[in-house]
Amino acid sequence: MWKKVWQTFGLVFRGSFEHRIDPKGRLPVPAAFRRALGKSEEAALVVTLHDQCLAVYAASEWSRLEQQLLSLPPFAKSTQALSRRLASQAADAKLDVQGRILLPPMLRRAAGLASDVTVIGVLNRFEIWSPDAWAAFLRDSEQLLDDAALNAAWPAPPSTGKT
């Protein structure tokens, strides 16, 4: 039954966790994320640089992203830039028997990751942030959310039929 649910809805990652990268560059994947990957029978992952963090996709989700990129106009400068950036900085990763993934040194440096990290679920992927960059993002996003709320056209509540 779980397999059908995962095939219908796909993987969903949510939550925020504090972890530590070991001296060899291995990160323990949060237990909740490992359970989700186990239920979906995903073992292969893809890690890439995304904004100020590393994004980790299940291989099936990464394949879907690649197909979306391939469907874009191949000679458009923006398509080329996005494809080059994502693909050139992507690395395959696999959960080891202790539930860790190896983060390549180049990607760790590019994302400014040291030993302490914040791992967050972002629906179809999880991200690995330096704690300082994550705190800065949260501060900056408050204003974005406030601005969006001012411009939001919320739907009217459902009518109960009573006047």
C-alpha positions as a Markdown table, in Angstrom:
| # | Residue | x | y | z |
|---|---|---|---|---|
| 1 | Met | 0.0 | 0.0 | 0.0 |
| 2 | Trp | 2.8 | 2.5 | 0.9 |
| 3 | Lys | 4.4 | 2.0 | -2.5 |
| 4 | Lys | 1.1 | 3.1 | -4.2 |
| 5 | Val | 0.8 | 6.2 | -2.0 |
| 6 | Trp | 4.4 | 7.2 | -2.8 |
| 7 | Gln | 3.9 | 6.6 | -6.5 |
| 8 | Thr | 0.8 | 8.8 | -6.4 |
| 9 | Phe | 2.1 | 11.7 | -4.2 |
| 10 | Gly | 5.9 | 11.3 | -4.5 |
| 11 | Leu | 8.4 | 12.0 | -1.8 |
| 12 | Val | 7.7 | 14.9 | 0.6 |
| 13 | Phe | 10.4 | 16.3 | 2.9 |
| 14 | Arg | 9.5 | 18.6 | 5.7 |
| 15 | Gly | 10.9 | 19.8 | 9.0 |
| 16 | Ser | 14.2 | 21.4 | 10.2 |
| 17 | Phe | 17.1 | 19.6 | 11.8 |
| 18 | Glu | 20.5 | 20.5 | 13.2 |
| 19 | His | 23.3 | 18.1 | 12.2 |
| 20 | Arg | 27.0 | 17.9 | 11.9 |
| 21 | Ile | 29.2 | 17.0 | 8.9 |
| 22 | Asp | 32.0 | 14.7 | 10.0 |
| 23 | Pro | 35.7 | 15.3 | 9.0 |
| 24 | Lys | 35.3 | 13.0 | 6.0 |
| 25 | Gly | 32.4 | 15.1 | 4.6 |
| 26 | Arg | 29.6 | 12.7 | 5.5 |
| 27 | Leu | 26.2 | 14.1 | 6.7 |
| 28 | Pro | 23.8 | 12.0 | 8.6 |
| 29 | Val | 20.4 | 12.3 | 6.8 |
| 30 | Pro | 17.6 | 13.1 | 9.3 |
| 31 | Ala | 15.8 | 10.0 | 10.4 |
| 32 | Ala | 12.4 | 11.3 | 9.0 |
| 33 | Phe | 14.0 | 11.8 | 5.6 |
| 34 | Arg | 15.6 | 8.3 | 5.7 |
| 35 | Arg | 12.2 | 6.8 | 6.5 |
| 36 | Ala | 10.6 | 8.7 | 3.6 |
| 37 | Leu | 13.3 | 7.5 | 1.2 |
| 38 | Gly | 13.0 | 3.9 | 2.5 |
| 39 | Lys | 9.2 | 3.9 | 2.0 |
| 40 | Ser | 9.7 | 5.0 | -1.6 |
| 41 | Glu | 12.5 | 2.5 | -2.1 |
| 42 | Glu | 14.9 | 5.4 | -3.1 |
| 43 | Ala | 18.5 | 4.9 | -2.3 |
| 44 | Ala | 20.2 | 7.0 | -5.0 |
| 45 | Leu | 20.3 | 10.7 | -4.4 |
| 46 | Val | 21.7 | 13.7 | -6.3 |
| 47 | Val | 23.3 | 16.7 | -4.6 |
| 48 | Thr | 23.7 | 20.1 | -6.3 |
| 49 | Leu | 24.4 | 23.7 | -5.4 |
| 50 | His | 21.2 | 25.7 | -5.1 |
| 51 | Asp | 21.3 | 29.4 | -4.1 |
| 52 | Gln | 23.3 | 29.5 | -0.8 |
| 53 | Cys | 22.8 | 25.8 | 0.1 |
| 54 | Leu | 23.1 | 22.3 | -1.2 |
| 55 | Ala | 19.9 | 20.7 | -2.5 |
| 56 | Val | 19.5 | 16.9 | -2.3 |
| 57 | Tyr | 17.0 | 15.2 | -4.6 |
| 58 | Ala | 15.9 | 11.6 | -4.8 |
| 59 | Ala | 17.2 | 10.2 | -8.1 |
| 60 | Ser | 13.6 | 9.9 | -9.5 |
| 61 | Glu | 12.9 | 13.5 | -8.7 |
| 62 | Trp | 16.2 | 14.6 | -10.2 |
| 63 | Ser | 15.2 | 12.7 | -13.4 |
| 64 | Arg | 11.9 | 14.6 | -13.5 |
| 65 | Leu | 13.8 | 17.9 | -13.2 |
| 66 | Glu | 16.1 | 16.9 | -16.0 |
| 67 | Gln | 13.1 | 16.1 | -18.2 |
| 68 | Gln | 11.6 | 19.5 | -17.4 |
| 69 | Leu | 14.9 | 21.2 | -18.4 |
| 70 | Leu | 15.1 | 19.1 | -21.6 |
| 71 | Ser | 11.6 | 20.3 | -22.5 |
| 72 | Leu | 12.7 | 24.0 | -22.5 |
| 73 | Pro | 14.0 | 25.7 | -25.6 |
| 74 | Pro | 17.6 | 24.4 | -25.8 |
| 75 | Phe | 19.0 | 27.6 | -27.4 |
| 76 | Ala | 17.5 | 30.1 | -24.9 |
| 77 | Lys | 20.3 | 31.7 | -22.8 |
| 78 | Ser | 18.3 | 31.2 | -19.6 |
| 79 | Thr | 17.8 | 27.5 | -20.3 |
| 80 | Gln | 21.5 | 27.0 | -21.1 |
| 81 | Ala | 22.5 | 28.9 | -17.9 |
| 82 | Leu | 20.2 | 26.9 | -15.7 |
| 83 | Ser | 21.1 | 23.6 | -17.2 |
| 84 | Arg | 24.8 | 24.2 | -17.1 |
| 85 | Arg | 24.6 | 25.4 | -13.5 |
| 86 | Leu | 22.5 | 22.5 | -12.1 |
| 87 | Ala | 24.1 | 19.7 | -14.1 |
| 88 | Ser | 27.8 | 20.8 | -13.8 |
| 89 | Gln | 27.5 | 21.1 | -10.0 |
| 90 | Ala | 25.5 | 17.9 | -9.5 |
| 91 | Ala | 27.0 | 14.8 | -7.8 |
| 92 | Asp | 25.5 | 11.4 | -7.2 |
| 93 | Ala | 25.2 | 10.3 | -3.6 |
| 94 | Lys | 24.0 | 7.2 | -1.9 |
| 95 | Leu | 22.9 | 6.5 | 1.6 |
| 96 | Asp | 25.5 | 4.4 | 3.4 |
| 97 | Val | 24.5 | 1.7 | 5.9 |
| 98 | Gln | 24.6 | 4.3 | 8.7 |
| 99 | Gly | 22.2 | 6.7 | 6.9 |
| 100 | Arg | 24.9 | 9.2 | 5.8 |
| 101 | Ile | 25.7 | 10.8 | 2.4 |
| 102 | Leu | 29.0 | 12.0 | 1.3 |
| 103 | Leu | 29.1 | 15.7 | 0.3 |
| 104 | Pro | 31.8 | 16.5 | -2.2 |
| 105 | Pro | 34.4 | 19.1 | -0.9 |
| 106 | Met | 33.8 | 21.4 | -3.9 |
| 107 | Leu | 30.1 | 21.6 | -3.1 |
| 108 | Arg | 30.6 | 22.1 | 0.6 |
| 109 | Arg | 33.0 | 25.0 | -0.1 |
| 110 | Ala | 30.6 | 26.6 | -2.6 |
| 111 | Ala | 27.8 | 26.5 | -0.1 |
| 112 | Gly | 30.0 | 27.7 | 2.8 |
| 113 | Leu | 29.4 | 24.6 | 4.9 |
| 114 | Ala | 31.5 | 23.8 | 7.9 |
| 115 | Ser | 30.8 | 21.1 | 10.4 |
| 116 | Asp | 27.5 | 22.4 | 11.8 |
| 117 | Val | 24.6 | 22.5 | 9.4 |
| 118 | Thr | 20.8 | 23.0 | 9.3 |
| 119 | Val | 19.0 | 20.5 | 7.1 |
| 120 | Ile | 15.5 | 21.5 | 6.0 |
| 121 | Gly | 12.7 | 19.7 | 4.1 |
| 122 | Val | 11.4 | 21.6 | 1.1 |
| 123 | Leu | 8.7 | 19.3 | -0.2 |
| 124 | Asn | 10.4 | 17.5 | -3.2 |
| 125 | Arg | 14.0 | 17.9 | -1.9 |
| 126 | Phe | 15.9 | 18.6 | 1.3 |
| 127 | Glu | 18.5 | 21.4 | 1.6 |
| 128 | Ile | 21.7 | 21.7 | 3.7 |
| 129 | Trp | 22.5 | 25.2 | 4.9 |
| 130 | Ser | 25.1 | 26.8 | 7.1 |
| 131 | Pro | 23.3 | 27.9 | 10.3 |
| 132 | Asp | 24.3 | 31.6 | 9.6 |
| 133 | Ala | 23.0 | 31.5 | 6.0 |
| 134 | Trp | 19.8 | 29.9 | 7.2 |
| 135 | Ala | 19.2 | 32.4 | 9.9 |
| 136 | Ala | 19.9 | 35.3 | 7.4 |
| 137 | Phe | 17.4 | 33.7 | 4.9 |
| 138 | Leu | 14.7 | 33.5 | 7.6 |
| 139 | Arg | 15.2 | 37.2 | 8.5 |
| 140 | Asp | 15.1 | 38.3 | 4.9 |
| 141 | Ser | 12.1 | 36.1 | 4.1 |
| 142 | Glu | 10.0 | 37.7 | 6.8 |
| 143 | Gln | 9.8 | 40.9 | 4.7 |
| 144 | Leu | 9.1 | 38.9 | 1.5 |
| 145 | Leu | 6.2 | 37.2 | 3.3 |
| 146 | Asp | 4.9 | 40.4 | 4.7 |
| 147 | Asp | 4.9 | 42.0 | 1.2 |
| 148 | Ala | 3.2 | 38.9 | -0.3 |
| 149 | Ala | 0.5 | 39.0 | 2.3 |
| 150 | Leu | -0.3 | 42.6 | 1.5 |
| 151 | Asn | -0.8 | 41.7 | -2.2 |
| 152 | Ala | -2.6 | 38.3 | -1.7 |
| 153 | Ala | -6.1 | 37.9 | -3.0 |
| 154 | Trp | -7.4 | 35.4 | -0.5 |
| 155 | Pro | -10.6 | 33.5 | -1.5 |
| 156 | Ala | -13.7 | 34.5 | 0.3 |
| 157 | Pro | -14.9 | 32.0 | 2.9 |
| 158 | Pro | -17.4 | 29.5 | 1.8 |
| 159 | Ser | -21.0 | 30.6 | 2.0 |
| 160 | Thr | -23.1 | 28.9 | 4.6 |
| 161 | Gly | -26.4 | 29.9 | 2.9 |
| 162 | Lys | -27.4 | 31.9 | 6.0 |
| 163 | Thr | -27.9 | 35.6 | 5.8 |
